[in-house]
Amino acid sequence: MKRFWKEVGIGPTLVVVLDGRPVRTPGRAPLALPTEALAEAVAGEWRDVGDEVDPRLMPLTGLANAAIDRVEPERSAFAAALSRYGEGDLLYYRADGPAELIQRQAAAWDPVLDWARGRYDVHFELATGVMHRAQPPATVQRLADAVGALDAWALAGLSPVVTITGSLILPLALVEGALAPDAVWAAASLDEDWQEEKWGEDALATQSREGRRREFDAAVRFLTAAGAVRTS
């Protein structure tokens, strides 16, 4: 789509407007945002459009569209799908060697699990290797309850963080204000960092990682601007 507008603004109901006309989602709903911060961030993406619209350069708009069109109409089902990551979280599965990697995983991941134990009153079953280890039903349910309590905007922003990290607990710690974004990324990338230290950098892997980091950072900006990240 070619750029056809000159002015970008924000309407009284926090709808992004182009030359006074509301932007609409792919589902034809007005692109109305929940906070002024997110409205301004999304409007900024539209202001930055060059001659043609490139959705890849407008990740916040894409997440807002998803929140309105996909998540809100089926919020419970969307939350349930995300919650399944709590059954096989990255943090449950530990290396069986070498000792340095085992120690790194414990140092980075054990404090996060300790936080989750205290926050949600849960117990985790840890495993060595990649064979599935079932978690207690109460643990799975309490994590699902935590996700189910989030609104559509938080769920839309949380979704890419969950899929990128392979973890439900790390993103929950992020939105609860227990972990900073860089700490979440470092914990999720621990094994990848280890492999790179031992075997060197792979150009394709690095390119893929940089793309995931951009998507992760956009999701964090979205969550923060939507007021979904606790600050205290």
Helices and strands as residue ranges (DSSP letters): E 8-10, E 16-18, E 21-22, H 36-47, G 55-57, H 59-66, I 67-71, G 72-74, H 75-83, G 84-87, G 90-92, E 93-94, H 99-120, E 127-128, H 137-148, H 152-165, H 169-175, H 181-188, H 190-199, H 203-225
